[in-house]
């Protein structure tokens, strides 16, 4: 992910489209800050959100993969 000018690029589509509690996380975070200049700390925080969502998606896929093996015999 990169910040070029006034936009972020390289956010994976699956991360951008990830919802929690009915909200599209990445979009909502940016929308809540519309009209203000993001600080360096804001940008770092947003990047951490993107990474956390990527890892969450990966963990969810791993969990889904092992559920058919439940219960363990």
C-alpha positions as CSV (number, residue, x, y, z in Angstrom):
1,X,0.0,0.0,0.0
2,X,1.2,3.5,-0.9
3,X,0.0,7.0,-0.3
4,X,0.3,9.0,-3.5
5,X,-0.9,12.6,-3.2
6,X,-4.3,12.5,-1.7
7,X,-5.0,8.8,-2.1
8,X,-3.9,5.4,-1.1
9,X,-3.0,2.8,-3.7
10,X,-2.3,-0.9,-3.4
11,X,-4.9,-1.8,-0.8
12,X,-5.9,-5.4,-1.8
13,X,-9.5,-5.6,-3.0
14,X,-10.4,-8.3,-0.4
15,X,-9.2,-5.9,2.4
16,X,-11.0,-2.9,0.9
17,X,-14.2,-4.9,0.7
18,X,-13.9,-6.4,4.2
19,X,-16.9,-5.6,6.4
20,X,-17.2,-5.6,10.2
21,X,-20.5,-4.9,11.9
22,X,-22.0,-3.7,8.6
23,X,-19.2,-1.3,7.9
24,X,-16.6,-1.4,5.2
25,X,-13.6,-0.8,7.5
26,X,-11.1,0.9,5.2
27,X,-13.7,3.1,3.6
28,X,-15.3,4.1,6.8
29,X,-12.0,5.0,8.5
30,X,-11.2,7.3,5.5
31,X,-14.7,8.7,5.3
32,X,-14.7,9.7,9.0
33,X,-11.6,11.8,8.2
34,X,-12.8,13.4,5.0
35,X,-11.8,17.0,4.6
36,X,-8.8,16.9,7.0
37,X,-5.2,16.4,6.2
38,X,-3.9,13.1,7.6
39,X,-0.9,13.3,9.8
40,X,2.0,10.9,9.5
41,X,0.6,9.0,12.5
42,X,-2.8,8.8,10.8
43,X,-1.2,7.3,7.8
44,X,0.8,4.8,9.9
45,X,-2.4,3.8,11.7
46,X,-4.3,3.3,8.4
47,X,-1.5,1.0,7.2
48,X,-1.7,-1.0,10.4
49,X,-5.4,-1.4,9.9
50,X,-4.8,-2.7,6.4
51,X,-2.2,-5.2,7.6
52,X,-4.5,-6.3,10.5
53,X,-7.4,-6.9,8.1
54,X,-5.1,-8.9,5.7
55,X,-4.0,-11.1,8.6
56,X,-7.6,-11.5,9.8
57,X,-8.7,-12.6,6.4
58,X,-5.9,-15.2,6.2
59,X,-6.8,-16.5,9.7
60,X,-10.5,-16.8,8.7
61,X,-9.5,-18.8,5.7
62,X,-7.4,-21.2,7.8
63,X,-10.3,-21.6,10.3
64,X,-12.7,-22.3,7.5
65,X,-10.3,-24.9,6.1
66,X,-10.2,-26.9,9.4
67,X,-13.8,-26.7,10.3
68,X,-14.8,-29.7,8.1
69,X,-12.4,-31.7,10.3
70,X,-14.4,-30.9,13.4
71,X,-15.0,-32.7,15.7
72,X,-11.6,-34.3,15.9
73,X,-11.9,-38.1,16.2
